[in-house]
Structures are given as C-alpha cells and as structure tokens.
Amino acid sequence: MPVYSARVLVSLRPSVLDPAGEATRSAASRLGVEGIAKLRIGKAVELEIEAPDLDTARERLSLLSDRLLANPVIENWTLELAANGQAHGTSSPVGEG
C-alpha cells in the first residue's frame, strides 16, 4: 500500500487573539529586530499515512485534522500532501470544508 507524506498546518482564526504571537513580536523588537508588523503562532504536524490512493489519504487526513489536530472553534488548518515525490496541497479551513 502506498505511503503518503503530509503536513498539517494549524493556525488561529483571524478573529482569535494570539497573546503568544504578540509576546514574541514584542520580544523580537527588544532584540533589535524591527519591522515585524504582525506575528501569529501556529503549529505544524508532519506524518506519513498508508492509503490505497491519494483521495483516500486526503479524506483520512481531513477527518484527523477536523477532529483531532485542530480546535474547530478557534483554529483553521491546511493540508500539504505528497505522493511519489509530488506535492498536492489542499487548503481546508475548518468550517469551510
């Protein structure tokens, strides 16, 4: 069965405040790094999944992202999926399917 490499990027929805991002932006300024107007903190989850085909892998990863990796109340996610050395990106913000 083929193995697919995936990366799920989880980020806060734009309407959600990000105190960690704001603290990091302030710290960067104190370090002398100027010009950062906006900084938001997210997470990246990298995994490999066995599936019979690309569509099945995408379906399983979408379920995993919706129900486990992201909090649908405050977070969106995007999926980067690679099969046989080729990248197949899928942007699927939570709530928009």
HELIX and SHEET records of a PDB file:
HELIX    1   1 PRO A   19  ARG A   30  1                                  12    
HELIX    2   2 LEU A   54  LEU A   64  1                                  11    
HELIX    3   3 SER A   65  LEU A   69  3                                   5    
SHEET    1   A 4 GLY A  42  GLU A  50  0                                        
SHEET    2   A 4 VAL A   3  LEU A  12 -1                                        
SHEET    3   A 4 GLU A  75  ALA A  83 -1                                        
SHEET    4   A 4 GLN A  86  SER A  91 -1                                        
END                                                                             
